[in-house]
């Protein structure tokens, strides 16, 4: 039986969704109400699928996704949302995250579970992301291309103040990956000259 967890800040939604999952034959092993709960529950139970609401106070679904992907880069995540702008975003496609709309439909839930097990991908090898980042005490914004794992490592560098994904690519990944790995290795030693050299400066708005 498929094991899953359900995370939503509305406990009534959690209860209803769990009932639907039981009807379609899915075992709910954990529930929670924010992104921090999601990270804790995933570490404890390692479910096959994580259903995570995107809009939650304090620790939202995006926080949960990044924390869980740090533990398992290729784990199956299905985002839940009532906001149409997220459904149209290609970022979720590139991260191999399916999106299910609220209110829930039993047939769509069943199909999205089946589809999630048909898609096999290694994010460390198949996707390249354009990110925007900024250094502390530096007014410039920079753009560069990285793998998802490199994006997460860049965010951990103390001198990086802001870092976000703005687009995704699927081609010529090896060349960019190798250049950025060199840049990250130098940045971890407080040498930021190479990462700035291979990045594009974003023009400041007047």
DOGU-614688 format. One record per residue (C-alpha): x, y, z; residue number from 1. Coordinates in steps of 0.25 Angstrom, whole numbers, plus 2048, in hexadecimal, padded with zeros to 3 digits. Layout:
N
<site><px>X</px><py>Y</py><pz>Z</pz><resi>NUM</resi></site>
...
***
This chain:
206
<site><px>800</px><py>800</py><pz>800</pz><resi>1</resi></site>
<site><px>805</px><py>80E</py><pz>7FD</pz><resi>2</resi></site>
<site><px>809</px><py>816</py><pz>809</pz><resi>3</resi></site>
<site><px>807</px><py>825</py><pz>80A</pz><resi>4</resi></site>
<site><px>806</px><py>831</py><pz>813</pz><resi>5</resi></site>
<site><px>7FD</px><py>83D</py><pz>812</pz><resi>6</resi></site>
<site><px>801</px><py>84B</py><pz>816</pz><resi>7</resi></site>
<site><px>7F7</px><py>857</py><pz>816</pz><resi>8</resi></site>
<site><px>7F5</px><py>862</py><pz>820</pz><resi>9</resi></site>
<site><px>7E6</px><py>85F</py><pz>820</pz><resi>10</resi></site>
<site><px>7E3</px><py>853</py><pz>828</pz><resi>11</resi></site>
<site><px>7D5</px><py>851</py><pz>822</pz><resi>12</resi></site>
<site><px>7DC</px><py>850</py><pz>814</pz><resi>13</resi></site>
<site><px>7E6</px><py>846</py><pz>81A</pz><resi>14</resi></site>
<site><px>7DB</px><py>83D</py><pz>81F</pz><resi>15</resi></site>
<site><px>7D3</px><py>83E</py><pz>812</pz><resi>16</resi></site>
<site><px>7DF</px><py>83B</py><pz>80A</pz><resi>17</resi></site>
<site><px>7E3</px><py>82F</py><pz>813</pz><resi>18</resi></site>
<site><px>7D5</px><py>829</py><pz>811</pz><resi>19</resi></site>
<site><px>7D6</px><py>82A</py><pz>802</pz><resi>20</resi></site>
<site><px>7E4</px><py>824</py><pz>802</pz><resi>21</resi></site>
<site><px>7DE</px><py>818</py><pz>80A</pz><resi>22</resi></site>
<site><px>7D3</px><py>816</py><pz>800</pz><resi>23</resi></site>
<site><px>7DD</px><py>815</py><pz>7F5</pz><resi>24</resi></site>
<site><px>7E6</px><py>80B</py><pz>7FD</pz><resi>25</resi></site>
<site><px>7F1</px><py>814</py><pz>802</pz><resi>26</resi></site>
<site><px>7F7</px><py>813</py><pz>810</pz><resi>27</resi></site>
<site><px>7F8</px><py>820</py><pz>817</pz><resi>28</resi></site>
<site><px>804</px><py>81E</py><pz>820</pz><resi>29</resi></site>
<site><px>806</px><py>82D</py><pz>825</pz><resi>30</resi></site>
<site><px>7FF</px><py>83B</py><pz>825</pz><resi>31</resi></site>
<site><px>803</px><py>849</py><pz>828</pz><resi>32</resi></site>
<site><px>7FF</px><py>857</py><pz>827</pz><resi>33</resi></site>
<site><px>80B</px><py>85F</py><pz>822</pz><resi>34</resi></site>
<site><px>818</px><py>85D</py><pz>81B</pz><resi>35</resi></site>
<site><px>820</px><py>85A</py><pz>827</pz><resi>36</resi></site>
<site><px>817</px><py>84F</py><pz>82B</pz><resi>37</resi></site>
<site><px>819</px><py>84A</py><pz>81C</pz><resi>38</resi></site>
<site><px>828</px><py>849</py><pz>81E</pz><resi>39</resi></site>
<site><px>827</px><py>842</py><pz>82C</pz><resi>40</resi></site>
<site><px>81D</px><py>838</py><pz>827</pz><resi>41</resi></site>
<site><px>824</px><py>835</py><pz>81A</pz><resi>42</resi></site>
<site><px>831</px><py>832</py><pz>822</pz><resi>43</resi></site>
<site><px>829</px><py>829</py><pz>82C</pz><resi>44</resi></site>
<site><px>821</px><py>821</py><pz>822</pz><resi>45</resi></site>
<site><px>827</px><py>823</py><pz>814</pz><resi>46</resi></site>
<site><px>819</px><py>822</py><pz>80D</pz><resi>47</resi></site>
<site><px>818</px><py>81E</py><pz>7FE</pz><resi>48</resi></site>
<site><px>811</px><py>82A</py><pz>7FB</pz><resi>49</resi></site>
<site><px>810</px><py>838</py><pz>802</pz><resi>50</resi></site>
<site><px>803</px><py>840</py><pz>800</pz><resi>51</resi></site>
<site><px>807</px><py>84E</py><pz>804</pz><resi>52</resi></site>
<site><px>7FE</px><py>85B</py><pz>804</pz><resi>53</resi></site>
<site><px>806</px><py>867</py><pz>7FE</pz><resi>54</resi></site>
<site><px>800</px><py>872</py><pz>806</pz><resi>55</resi></site>
<site><px>802</px><py>871</py><pz>815</pz><resi>56</resi></site>
<site><px>806</px><py>87B</py><pz>81F</pz><resi>57</resi></site>
<site><px>814</px><py>87B</py><pz>825</pz><resi>58</resi></site>
<site><px>81A</px><py>86F</py><pz>81E</pz><resi>59</resi></site>
<site><px>813</px><py>86E</py><pz>810</pz><resi>60</resi></site>
<site><px>813</px><py>863</py><pz>806</pz><resi>61</resi></site>
<site><px>81F</px><py>868</py><pz>7FF</pz><resi>62</resi></site>
<site><px>827</px><py>867</py><pz>80C</pz><resi>63</resi></site>
<site><px>822</px><py>859</py><pz>80D</pz><resi>64</resi></site>
<site><px>826</px><py>855</py><pz>7FF</pz><resi>65</resi></site>
<site><px>834</px><py>85A</py><pz>801</pz><resi>66</resi></site>
<site><px>836</px><py>854</py><pz>80E</pz><resi>67</resi></site>
<site><px>831</px><py>846</py><pz>809</pz><resi>68</resi></site>
<site><px>839</px><py>847</py><pz>7FC</pz><resi>69</resi></site>
<site><px>846</px><py>849</py><pz>805</pz><resi>70</resi></site>
<site><px>843</px><py>83B</py><pz>80B</pz><resi>71</resi></site>
<site><px>83F</px><py>834</py><pz>7FE</pz><resi>72</resi></site>
<site><px>841</px><py>83C</py><pz>7F1</pz><resi>73</resi></site>
<site><px>838</px><py>833</py><pz>7E9</pz><resi>74</resi></site>
<site><px>82C</px><py>830</py><pz>7F3</pz><resi>75</resi></site>
<site><px>81E</px><py>831</py><pz>7ED</pz><resi>76</resi></site>
<site><px>817</px><py>83E</py><pz>7F1</pz><resi>77</resi></site>
<site><px>809</px><py>843</py><pz>7ED</pz><resi>78</resi></site>
<site><px>806</px><py>851</py><pz>7F0</pz><resi>79</resi></site>
<site><px>7F8</px><py>855</py><pz>7F4</pz><resi>80</resi></site>
<site><px>7F2</px><py>863</py><pz>7F1</pz><resi>81</resi></site>
<site><px>7E6</px><py>86C</py><pz>7EE</pz><resi>82</resi></site>
<site><px>7EE</px><py>876</py><pz>7E6</pz><resi>83</resi></site>
<site><px>7EE</px><py>875</py><pz>7D7</pz><resi>84</resi></site>
<site><px>7FC</px><py>87C</py><pz>7D6</pz><resi>85</resi></site>
<site><px>803</px><py>871</py><pz>7DC</pz><resi>86</resi></site>
<site><px>7FC</px><py>867</py><pz>7D2</pz><resi>87</resi></site>
<site><px>802</px><py>86F</py><pz>7C6</pz><resi>88</resi></site>
<site><px>810</px><py>86F</py><pz>7CC</pz><resi>89</resi></site>
<site><px>81A</px><py>867</py><pz>7C4</pz><resi>90</resi></site>
<site><px>823</px><py>867</py><pz>7D0</pz><resi>91</resi></site>
<site><px>81B</px><py>85C</py><pz>7D6</pz><resi>92</resi></site>
<site><px>81C</px><py>853</py><pz>7C9</pz><resi>93</resi></site>
<site><px>82B</px><py>855</py><pz>7C9</pz><resi>94</resi></site>
<site><px>82C</px><py>850</py><pz>7D8</pz><resi>95</resi></site>
<site><px>823</px><py>844</py><pz>7D5</pz><resi>96</resi></site>
<site><px>818</px><py>849</py><pz>7DF</pz><resi>97</resi></site>
<site><px>80A</px><py>847</py><pz>7DB</pz><resi>98</resi></site>
<site><px>7FF</px><py>851</py><pz>7DF</pz><resi>99</resi></site>
<site><px>7F1</px><py>84D</py><pz>7E3</pz><resi>100</resi></site>
<site><px>7E6</px><py>858</py><pz>7E4</pz><resi>101</resi></site>
<site><px>7DD</px><py>85A</py><pz>7F0</pz><resi>102</resi></site>
<site><px>7D2</px><py>856</py><pz>7F1</pz><resi>103</resi></site>
<site><px>7D6</px><py>848</py><pz>7EF</pz><resi>104</resi></site>
<site><px>7D0</px><py>83E</py><pz>7E6</pz><resi>105</resi></site>
<site><px>7D2</px><py>82F</py><pz>7E9</pz><resi>106</resi></site>
<site><px>7D5</px><py>82B</py><pz>7DA</pz><resi>107</resi></site>
<site><px>7DF</px><py>836</py><pz>7D8</pz><resi>108</resi></site>
<site><px>7E6</px><py>832</py><pz>7E5</pz><resi>109</resi></site>
<site><px>7E7</px><py>823</py><pz>7E1</pz><resi>110</resi></site>
<site><px>7EC</px><py>827</py><pz>7D3</pz><resi>111</resi></site>
<site><px>7F7</px><py>830</py><pz>7D9</pz><resi>112</resi></site>
<site><px>7FC</px><py>825</py><pz>7E2</pz><resi>113</resi></site>
<site><px>7FD</px><py>81C</py><pz>7D6</pz><resi>114</resi></site>
<site><px>804</px><py>826</py><pz>7CE</pz><resi>115</resi></site>
<site><px>80E</px><py>829</py><pz>7D9</pz><resi>116</resi></site>
<site><px>813</px><py>81B</py><pz>7D8</pz><resi>117</resi></site>
<site><px>814</px><py>81B</py><pz>7C9</pz><resi>118</resi></site>
<site><px>81E</px><py>827</py><pz>7C9</pz><resi>119</resi></site>
<site><px>82C</px><py>823</py><pz>7CD</pz><resi>120</resi></site>
<site><px>836</px><py>82E</py><pz>7CE</pz><resi>121</resi></site>
<site><px>843</px><py>832</py><pz>7D4</pz><resi>122</resi></site>
<site><px>843</px><py>841</py><pz>7D7</pz><resi>123</resi></site>
<site><px>852</px><py>841</py><pz>7D9</pz><resi>124</resi></site>
<site><px>854</px><py>83D</py><pz>7CA</pz><resi>125</resi></site>
<site><px>848</px><py>842</py><pz>7C2</pz><resi>126</resi></site>
<site><px>845</px><py>850</py><pz>7C5</pz><resi>127</resi></site>
<site><px>84C</px><py>85D</py><pz>7C5</pz><resi>128</resi></site>
<site><px>846</px><py>86A</py><pz>7CC</pz><resi>129</resi></site>
<site><px>849</px><py>878</py><pz>7CA</pz><resi>130</resi></site>
<site><px>849</px><py>87F</py><pz>7D7</pz><resi>131</resi></site>
<site><px>84A</px><py>88D</py><pz>7DC</pz><resi>132</resi></site>
<site><px>853</px><py>890</py><pz>7E8</pz><resi>133</resi></site>
<site><px>859</px><py>89B</py><pz>7F0</pz><resi>134</resi></site>
<site><px>865</px><py>89D</py><pz>7F9</pz><resi>135</resi></site>
<site><px>864</px><py>8A4</py><pz>807</pz><resi>136</resi></site>
<site><px>869</px><py>8B2</py><pz>806</pz><resi>137</resi></site>
<site><px>868</px><py>8B2</py><pz>7F7</pz><resi>138</resi></site>
<site><px>85D</px><py>8B9</py><pz>7EF</pz><resi>139</resi></site>
<site><px>85E</px><py>8B1</py><pz>7E3</pz><resi>140</resi></site>
<site><px>855</px><py>8A5</py><pz>7DF</pz><resi>141</resi></site>
<site><px>85C</px><py>89A</py><pz>7D7</pz><resi>142</resi></site>
<site><px>856</px><py>88F</py><pz>7CE</pz><resi>143</resi></site>
<site><px>85D</px><py>881</py><pz>7CC</pz><resi>144</resi></site>
<site><px>859</px><py>873</py><pz>7C8</pz><resi>145</resi></site>
<site><px>85A</px><py>868</py><pz>7D2</pz><resi>146</resi></site>
<site><px>855</px><py>85A</py><pz>7D5</pz><resi>147</resi></site>
<site><px>84B</px><py>859</py><pz>7E0</pz><resi>148</resi></site>
<site><px>855</px><py>853</py><pz>7EA</pz><resi>149</resi></site>
<site><px>85F</px><py>85F</py><pz>7E7</pz><resi>150</resi></site>
<site><px>854</px><py>869</py><pz>7E9</pz><resi>151</resi></site>
<site><px>851</px><py>863</py><pz>7F7</pz><resi>152</resi></site>
<site><px>860</px><py>863</py><pz>7FA</pz><resi>153</resi></site>
<site><px>861</px><py>872</py><pz>7F5</pz><resi>154</resi></site>
<site><px>856</px><py>876</py><pz>7FF</pz><resi>155</resi></site>
<site><px>85E</px><py>870</py><pz>80B</pz><resi>156</resi></site>
<site><px>86A</px><py>879</py><pz>808</pz><resi>157</resi></site>
<site><px>86A</px><py>884</py><pz>813</pz><resi>158</resi></site>
<site><px>86D</px><py>88F</py><pz>80A</pz><resi>159</resi></site>
<site><px>861</px><py>88C</py><pz>801</pz><resi>160</resi></site>
<site><px>855</px><py>895</py><pz>805</pz><resi>161</resi></site>
<site><px>84B</px><py>892</py><pz>7FB</pz><resi>162</resi></site>
<site><px>84A</px><py>886</py><pz>7F2</pz><resi>163</resi></site>
<site><px>83E</px><py>881</py><pz>7E9</pz><resi>164</resi></site>
<site><px>83A</px><py>879</py><pz>7DD</pz><resi>165</resi></site>
<site><px>835</px><py>881</py><pz>7D1</pz><resi>166</resi></site>
<site><px>835</px><py>877</py><pz>7C6</pz><resi>167</resi></site>
<site><px>839</px><py>869</py><pz>7C1</pz><resi>168</resi></site>
<site><px>841</px><py>863</py><pz>7B6</pz><resi>169</resi></site>
<site><px>843</px><py>855</py><pz>7B1</pz><resi>170</resi></site>
<site><px>84F</px><py>856</py><pz>7A7</pz><resi>171</resi></site>
<site><px>85E</px><py>856</py><pz>7A8</pz><resi>172</resi></site>
<site><px>85E</px><py>853</py><pz>7B7</pz><resi>173</resi></site>
<site><px>86C</px><py>84E</py><pz>7B8</pz><resi>174</resi></site>
<site><px>873</px><py>85A</py><pz>7B4</pz><resi>175</resi></site>
<site><px>86C</px><py>863</py><pz>7BE</pz><resi>176</resi></site>
<site><px>86C</px><py>859</py><pz>7C9</pz><resi>177</resi></site>
<site><px>87B</px><py>858</py><pz>7C9</pz><resi>178</resi></site>
<site><px>87D</px><py>867</py><pz>7C8</pz><resi>179</resi></site>
<site><px>874</px><py>86A</py><pz>7D4</pz><resi>180</resi></site>
<site><px>87A</px><py>85F</py><pz>7DC</pz><resi>181</resi></site>
<site><px>888</px><py>866</py><pz>7DA</pz><resi>182</resi></site>
<site><px>881</px><py>873</py><pz>7DE</pz><resi>183</resi></site>
<site><px>87A</px><py>86C</py><pz>7EB</pz><resi>184</resi></site>
<site><px>887</px><py>866</py><pz>7EF</pz><resi>185</resi></site>
<site><px>88E</px><py>874</py><pz>7EF</pz><resi>186</resi></site>
<site><px>883</px><py>87B</py><pz>7F5</pz><resi>187</resi></site>
<site><px>883</px><py>871</py><pz>801</pz><resi>188</resi></site>
<site><px>891</px><py>876</py><pz>803</pz><resi>189</resi></site>
<site><px>88C</px><py>885</py><pz>803</pz><resi>190</resi></site>
<site><px>891</px><py>887</py><pz>7F4</pz><resi>191</resi></site>
<site><px>885</px><py>88C</py><pz>7ED</pz><resi>192</resi></site>
<site><px>88D</px><py>892</py><pz>7E0</pz><resi>193</resi></site>
<site><px>88A</px><py>886</py><pz>7D7</pz><resi>194</resi></site>
<site><px>87B</px><py>885</py><pz>7DB</pz><resi>195</resi></site>
<site><px>879</px><py>893</py><pz>7D8</pz><resi>196</resi></site>
<site><px>881</px><py>891</py><pz>7CB</pz><resi>197</resi></site>
<site><px>878</px><py>887</py><pz>7C5</pz><resi>198</resi></site>
<site><px>86B</px><py>88E</py><pz>7CA</pz><resi>199</resi></site>
<site><px>863</px><py>898</py><pz>7C3</pz><resi>200</resi></site>
<site><px>860</px><py>8A5</py><pz>7CB</pz><resi>201</resi></site>
<site><px>851</px><py>8A9</py><pz>7CB</pz><resi>202</resi></site>
<site><px>84F</px><py>8B8</py><pz>7C7</pz><resi>203</resi></site>
<site><px>84A</px><py>8C0</py><pz>7D2</pz><resi>204</resi></site>
<site><px>83C</px><py>8C6</py><pz>7D0</pz><resi>205</resi></site>
<site><px>83C</px><py>8D5</py><pz>7D0</pz><resi>206</resi></site>
***
